[in-house]
Amino acid sequence: MEFRDLKAQYLKYRNEIDSLTQDVMKSAVFIGGEHVRKLESSLATYVGVNHCITCANGTDALYLVLRAWGIGKGDAVFVPNFTFFASAEVVSMVGATPVFVDVDYFTFNIDAKKLESTIKKTIDEGILSPKLIMPVDLFGLLADYDSIELVAEEYNLKILEDGAQGFGATYKDRRACSFGDAATTSFFPAKPLGCYGDGGAIFTNDDELAGLIRSYKVHGKGEDKYDNIRIGVNSRLDSIQAAILNVKLKALINHELDDVNRVYDSYNELLVEKIEKPIIPECYRSSFAQYTIKLKSQKQREDLQLFLKQNDIPSMIYYKKTMHQQTAYADMNLKDEDFPVSTDLCKRVLSLPMHPYMTKDDIERVAHYVNMFVGKSN
């Protein structure tokens, strides 16, 4: 059993993927070209924004937006404390300071009430200048943008949606990567929309921002790539990856989102009530980058993971450490008690196999062994 079965996906779409990648090979247009242009146009239309700019990976996507906005030394960027390291890393890369905010226990996403109190505290301290909120759509579920947007408006802050895990998710009639002043996603293979390597994209309705990012991602180029008008980076999506993503975007739209939600419903029905299952609030639809349960304790989580492994069922822990516990941020001297929810989650969460190609037998097998373990451990 695969944690996220990319092999099954490839076998289903092998003919289309092989044909398009061969087109790239025959054309010898490996950077840019029609496949990249088509992908950017399709992604912008799907998300519902004016601009999609692809780049080399999801981390670069975040970094490019921060660079284009001029975020730097002395600026505070508010980041959830329970997320992947890249969300905070890019803030440090541009010289700004990530200010960590605890998350909501049920959704795993940034807590809007704690966000506002953290912003007030930062203002009162007078050391950093609040500039930006960076919510993360964790595990495939959109953050609470209704509340976040109110906070941002109150304190005149920009919003950068980190949709690396959330692509395809919806809230009411809006799709992931359409929120905030700009948004980003990742095409890392295991993401809801993934390629066969690294890749990323930026989404915005801001014409000026889009122009700046297109310059920054190609060595700060001007009208001509040999006329460099600013210091940029080299961050482009390869044509082969774009060709693959053009196939996989259709699959995501046509059936994969429905299929992962079918798996979610089946897990919820089969797993016993003693297990804390993921909660999807009303009007939200998740793209389920992960299906994450909570156990009673760290020991129970570790014992269950070992038990599943012994029965050839993979599982993953997202995440073992909060942002404030990372060695790279040890000099901030932050305390666990200031982030009680994030600290607790890191001890008790476990993600089960989740992907659109799970069979009924796969789902029942996972649920059977999880229920067996939980029944014996109580």
C-alpha positions in Angstrom: 0.0 0.0 0.0 1.2 3.5 -0.8 0.8 6.5 1.4 0.0 8.6 -1.7 -0.1 6.4 -4.8 1.5 8.3 -7.6 2.2 5.0 -9.5 -1.6 4.3 -9.9 -2.1 7.8 -11.1 0.6 7.5 -13.7 -0.7 4.2 -15.0 -4.2 5.7 -15.5 -2.8 8.7 -17.5 0.3 7.1 -18.9 -0.6 7.5 -22.6 -1.4 11.2 -22.3 1.6 12.0 -20.1 4.0 10.0 -22.3 2.6 11.7 -25.4 3.0 15.2 -24.1 6.4 14.7 -22.6 7.5 13.2 -26.0 6.2 16.4 -27.6 8.5 18.4 -25.4 11.5 16.2 -26.2 10.8 16.4 -30.0 10.4 20.2 -29.9 13.5 20.6 -27.7 11.8 23.6 -26.0 12.7 22.6 -22.4 12.3 26.0 -20.8 9.1 28.1 -21.3 7.1 27.4 -24.5 3.5 26.4 -25.2 3.1 23.9 -22.4 4.0 26.4 -19.8 1.8 29.1 -21.3 -1.1 26.7 -21.5 -0.6 25.6 -17.9 -0.5 29.2 -16.5 -3.6 30.1 -18.5 -5.5 27.0 -17.3 -4.5 27.5 -13.7 -5.5 31.2 -13.6 -8.9 30.4 -15.1 -9.5 27.5 -12.7 -8.5 29.5 -9.7 -10.4 32.6 -10.9 -7.6 35.2 -10.9 -6.0 37.3 -13.6 -2.4 36.1 -13.3 -0.6 32.8 -12.7 3.2 32.8 -12.8 4.9 29.4 -12.6 8.3 29.0 -11.0 10.7 26.3 -9.8 9.1 25.3 -6.5 6.6 26.3 -3.8 9.3 27.8 -1.6 10.5 30.1 -4.4 6.9 31.1 -5.0 6.6 32.5 -1.5 10.0 34.1 -1.7 9.3 35.8 -5.0 6.2 37.5 -3.6 8.0 38.7 -0.5 10.8 40.1 -2.7 8.3 41.8 -5.0 6.5 43.4 -2.0 9.8 44.6 -0.5 9.4 42.7 2.8 12.7 42.9 4.7 14.6 43.7 7.8 12.5 45.0 10.6 9.2 43.6 9.2 7.0 41.2 11.0 5.3 38.4 9.0 2.7 36.4 10.9 3.0 32.6 10.3 1.2 29.7 11.8 3.3 27.8 14.3 2.1 24.4 13.0 3.3 24.1 9.4 6.2 23.1 7.2 9.4 24.9 7.7 9.3 26.7 4.3 6.5 29.0 5.4 8.8 30.6 8.0 12.1 30.0 6.2 11.3 32.4 3.3 10.5 35.2 5.7 14.0 34.8 7.2 15.5 34.5 3.7 14.4 38.1 2.9 15.7 39.4 6.2 12.3 39.8 7.9 11.1 38.1 11.1 8.5 35.4 11.3 6.2 35.9 14.2 4.5 32.6 15.1 0.8 32.3 15.9 -0.8 29.3 17.5 -3.4 27.3 15.4 -7.0 26.2 15.8 -7.2 22.7 17.4 -9.9 21.4 15.0 -8.8 22.8 11.6 -5.0 22.9 12.2 -5.0 26.4 10.6 -4.0 29.7 12.0 -6.2 30.9 14.8 -7.7 34.3 13.9 -8.3 35.4 17.5 -4.7 34.5 18.5 -3.5 36.2 15.3 -5.0 39.5 16.3 -3.7 39.3 19.9 -0.2 38.5 18.5 -0.4 41.5 16.1 -1.4 43.8 19.0 1.5 42.4 21.1 4.0 43.0 18.3 2.8 46.6 17.9 3.0 47.2 21.6 6.6 45.9 21.7 7.5 48.4 19.0 10.5 46.4 17.7 9.1 45.1 14.5 6.7 46.6 11.9 3.7 44.3 11.1 3.5 43.9 7.3 2.0 40.6 6.3 -0.1 37.7 7.3 0.8 34.3 5.7 -2.0 31.8 6.4 -1.4 28.2 5.4 -4.1 25.9 3.9 -2.9 23.0 5.9 -3.7 19.4 5.0 -6.0 20.6 2.1 -8.3 22.8 4.2 -8.6 26.5 3.5 -7.8 28.8 6.4 -10.5 31.0 7.9 -10.1 33.9 5.4 -13.3 35.7 6.5 -11.8 36.3 9.9 -8.3 36.8 8.7 -9.3 39.4 6.1 -11.1 41.4 8.9 -7.9 41.4 10.9 -5.8 42.3 7.9 -8.1 45.3 7.2 -8.0 46.5 10.8 -4.2 46.6 10.9 -3.5 47.4 7.2 -1.7 44.2 6.5 -1.3 42.3 3.3 -2.3 38.6 3.1 -0.2 36.0 1.3 -2.1 32.7 1.0 0.3 29.7 1.2 -1.8 27.1 -0.7 0.9 24.5 -1.1 -1.3 21.8 0.4 -4.6 23.4 -0.4 -4.9 23.5 -4.2 -8.3 22.4 -5.3 -10.0 23.2 -2.0 -13.0 25.5 -1.9 -14.9 27.8 0.5 -18.4 28.6 -0.8 -17.8 29.6 -4.4 -14.1 30.5 -4.1 -11.1 28.2 -4.8 -7.8 27.9 -3.0 -5.2 30.4 -4.2 -7.8 33.1 -4.9 -7.6 34.6 -1.4 -5.5 37.5 -0.1 -3.4 39.9 -2.1 -1.5 37.0 -3.6 -1.3 33.3 -3.2 1.2 30.5 -3.9 1.1 26.7 -4.4 3.6 23.9 -4.7 3.7 21.1 -7.4 5.8 18.8 -5.2 4.8 15.3 -6.3 2.8 14.5 -3.2 0.7 17.6 -3.3 -3.0 17.6 -4.5 -1.7 18.8 -7.8 1.9 17.5 -8.2 4.4 17.1 -11.0 7.3 14.7 -11.3 9.8 16.9 -9.6 9.7 20.4 -8.1 7.4 23.2 -9.3 5.4 26.1 -8.0 3.1 29.0 -8.9 2.0 32.4 -7.8 -1.6 33.7 -8.3 -2.7 37.4 -8.1 -5.0 39.9 -9.6 -2.4 42.7 -9.2 -0.9 43.5 -12.6 2.1 45.3 -11.2 2.9 42.5 -8.8 2.7 40.0 -11.6 5.1 42.0 -13.7 7.6 42.3 -10.9 7.5 38.5 -10.2 8.0 37.7 -13.9 11.1 39.8 -13.7 12.4 38.6 -10.4 12.1 34.9 -11.4 14.3 35.3 -14.4 17.4 37.1 -13.0 15.6 40.5 -12.7 15.2 40.8 -16.4 13.7 43.8 -18.2 12.0 43.7 -21.6 15.0 41.5 -22.7 16.5 38.7 -20.7 20.0 40.3 -21.2 18.7 43.6 -19.8 18.8 43.0 -16.1 17.1 45.9 -14.2 17.1 44.4 -10.7 18.7 41.5 -8.8 16.6 38.4 -9.2 16.8 34.6 -9.1 16.6 31.7 -11.5 13.3 30.1 -10.9 11.4 28.7 -13.9 9.1 25.7 -14.3 10.5 23.1 -16.8 8.4 22.5 -19.9 8.2 18.7 -19.2 6.8 19.4 -15.8 4.2 21.8 -17.3 3.2 19.2 -19.8 2.6 16.6 -17.0 0.7 19.2 -15.0 -1.6 19.9 -17.9 -2.7 16.3 -17.8 -2.9 16.1 -14.0 -4.9 19.3 -13.7 -7.7 17.8 -15.8 -7.6 14.7 -13.6 -7.9 16.8 -10.5 -10.9 18.6 -11.8 -12.6 15.6 -13.4 -12.5 13.1 -10.6 -9.6 13.3 -8.1 -11.2 15.9 -5.8 -14.4 13.9 -5.7 -12.4 10.7 -5.0 -10.4 12.0 -2.1 -13.6 13.3 -0.5 -15.1 9.8 -1.0 -12.1 8.4 0.9 -12.6 11.0 3.6 -16.3 10.0 4.0 -15.4 6.3 4.1 -12.7 6.8 6.8 -15.1 8.9 8.9 -17.7 6.2 8.6 -15.4 3.3 9.4 -13.1 4.6 12.1 -14.4 4.3 15.6 -15.6 7.3 17.6 -12.7 7.1 20.0 -10.5 8.5 17.2 -10.4 12.2 16.6 -11.0 12.6 12.9 -10.4 15.7 10.7 -13.2 18.2 10.8 -14.3 20.1 7.6 -16.4 23.1 8.6 -19.6 24.0 6.8 -19.2 25.5 3.3 -15.6 24.2 3.1 -14.4 21.4 0.8 -10.9 20.0 1.4 -8.5 18.7 -1.2 -7.0 16.4 1.4 -3.3 16.6 1.0 -3.4 14.5 4.2 -6.0 12.7 6.3 -4.8 13.5 9.9 -6.2 11.9 13.1 -5.3 12.7 16.7 -4.4 10.1 19.2 -4.6 10.4 23.0 -0.9 10.7 23.6 2.5 10.7 21.9 3.1 7.2 23.1 -0.2 6.0 21.6 0.6 7.7 18.4 4.1 6.1 18.2 2.7 2.7 19.1 0.0 2.9 16.5 2.4 4.0 13.8 4.6 0.9 14.6 1.6 -1.4 14.6 0.5 -0.1 11.2 4.1 -0.5 9.8 4.1 -4.1 11.1 1.0 -4.7 9.0 2.4 -3.0 5.9 0.4 0.2 6.2 2.3 3.4 5.8 1.6 6.5 7.9 3.3 9.9 8.4 3.7 12.5 11.1 3.0 16.1 10.1 4.7 17.6 12.1 7.0 16.4 14.9 8.1 19.9 15.7 6.4 23.3 15.7 8.1 26.3 14.1 9.2 27.8 17.4 10.8 24.5 18.3 13.0 24.4 15.2 16.7 24.6 15.9 17.0 27.4 13.4 14.8 29.6 15.6 16.2 28.6 19.0 17.6 32.1 19.5 14.1 33.5 19.6 13.8 31.8 23.1 10.1 31.1 22.6 8.2 28.8 25.1 6.0 25.8 24.5 3.3 27.3 26.8 2.9 30.2 24.5 1.7 27.8 21.8 -0.3 25.1 23.6 -2.3 23.9 20.7 0.6 23.6 18.2 2.8 21.9 20.8 0.1 19.4 21.7 -0.7 18.6 18.1 2.9 17.7 17.3 2.7 15.0 19.9 -0.6 13.4 18.9 -1.2 13.8 15.1 -0.8 10.9 12.6 -1.7 11.0 8.9 -3.1 7.9 7.3 -2.9 6.9 3.6 -4.9 9.3 1.5 -5.2 9.6 -2.3 -7.7 9.5 -5.1 -6.8 5.9 -6.1 -7.5 4.2 -2.8 -9.8 1.2 -3.2 -12.6 0.2 -0.9 -10.4 -2.7 0.3 -7.5 -0.3 1.0 -9.7 2.0 3.1 -11.3 -0.9 5.0 -7.9 -2.4 5.7 -6.5 0.8 7.2 -9.6 1.4 9.3 -9.6 -2.2 10.5 -6.0 -2.0 11.9 -6.5 1.4 13.4 -9.7 0.3 15.1 -8.1 -2.9 16.3 -5.2 -1.0 17.9 -7.3 1.7 19.5 -9.7 -1.0 20.8 -6.8 -2.9 22.4 -5.1 0.2 23.8 -8.0 1.5 25.9 
